[in-house]
């Protein structure tokens, strides 16, 4: 997965005619870190991927997209075929639910481990509309120090300018579906 993300990063950077130095200045990340991500020597954090995506003016999902064979384009994603993104040093796992990430809507299943708190819940882009639907557990969203607690079946539209943290407030895993419209 690290090599795949690195190759995609290099491809997008070159497509924009950016040097590593230019991308570094656009993202605030060191040239060394960007180079190590491109080479697949380091697993980037969600926050790092988000900064890179914003610097390249693409959705974070661009780093997970595969080339589409139009003859075999998938419309179904089986549970065992989902791509997973595990956040290093966190109890959060993301599963990509949409078949090819080239849709006008993208779905992610987010698993928050017990009492897990995420300051940087994955952000797929910077101009999309997003909603979170709690399918299991109890999750607290901190919108600029206004706390909203959601339980199974509750839904919230996300304002990324205000969203500070997302926290599983129980001793069991919590599951959220993130829907992102482009």
RAZIMO-V562676 format. One record per residue. N is the residue number from 1. RES is the residue in one letter. SS is DSSP state (H for helix, E for strand, L for the rest). Layout:
N,RES,SS
N,RES,SS
This chain:
1,X,L
2,X,H
3,X,H
4,X,H
5,X,H
6,X,H
7,X,H
8,X,H
9,X,H
10,X,H
11,X,H
12,X,H
13,X,H
14,X,H
15,X,H
16,X,L
17,X,L
18,X,L
19,X,L
20,X,H
21,X,H
22,X,H
23,X,H
24,X,H
25,X,H
26,X,H
27,X,H
28,X,L
29,X,L
30,X,L
31,X,H
32,X,H
33,X,H
34,X,H
35,X,H
36,X,H
37,X,H
38,X,H
39,X,H
40,X,L
41,X,L
42,X,L
43,X,L
44,X,L
45,X,L
46,X,H
47,X,H
48,X,H
49,X,H
50,X,H
51,X,H
52,X,H
53,X,H
54,X,H
55,X,H
56,X,H
57,X,L
58,X,L
59,X,L
60,X,H
61,X,H
62,X,H
63,X,H
64,X,L
65,X,L
66,X,L
67,X,L
68,X,L
69,X,L
70,X,H
71,X,H
72,X,H
73,X,L
74,X,L
75,X,L
76,X,L
77,X,L
78,X,L
79,X,H
80,X,H
81,X,H
82,X,L
83,X,E
84,X,E
85,X,E
86,X,E
87,X,L
88,X,L
89,X,L
90,X,L
91,X,L
92,X,E
93,X,E
94,X,E
95,X,E
96,X,E
97,X,L
98,X,L
99,X,L
100,X,L
101,X,L
102,X,L
103,X,L
104,X,L
105,X,E
106,X,E
107,X,E
108,X,E
109,X,E
110,X,E
111,X,E
112,X,E
113,X,L
114,X,L
115,X,L
116,X,L
117,X,E
118,X,E
119,X,L
120,X,L
121,X,L
122,X,L
123,X,L
124,X,L
125,X,L
126,X,L
127,X,L
128,X,L
129,X,E
130,X,E
131,X,E
132,X,E
133,X,E
134,X,E
135,X,E
136,X,E
137,X,L
138,X,E
139,X,E
140,X,E
141,X,E
142,X,E
143,X,E
144,X,L
145,X,L
146,X,E
147,X,E
148,X,E
149,X,E
150,X,E
151,X,E
152,X,L
153,X,L
154,X,L
155,X,E
156,X,E
157,X,E
158,X,E
159,X,L
160,X,L
161,X,L
162,X,L
163,X,E
164,X,E
165,X,E
166,X,E
167,X,E
168,X,E
169,X,L
170,X,L
171,X,L
172,X,L
173,X,L
174,X,E
175,X,E
176,X,E
177,X,E
178,X,E
179,X,E
180,X,E
181,X,E
182,X,L
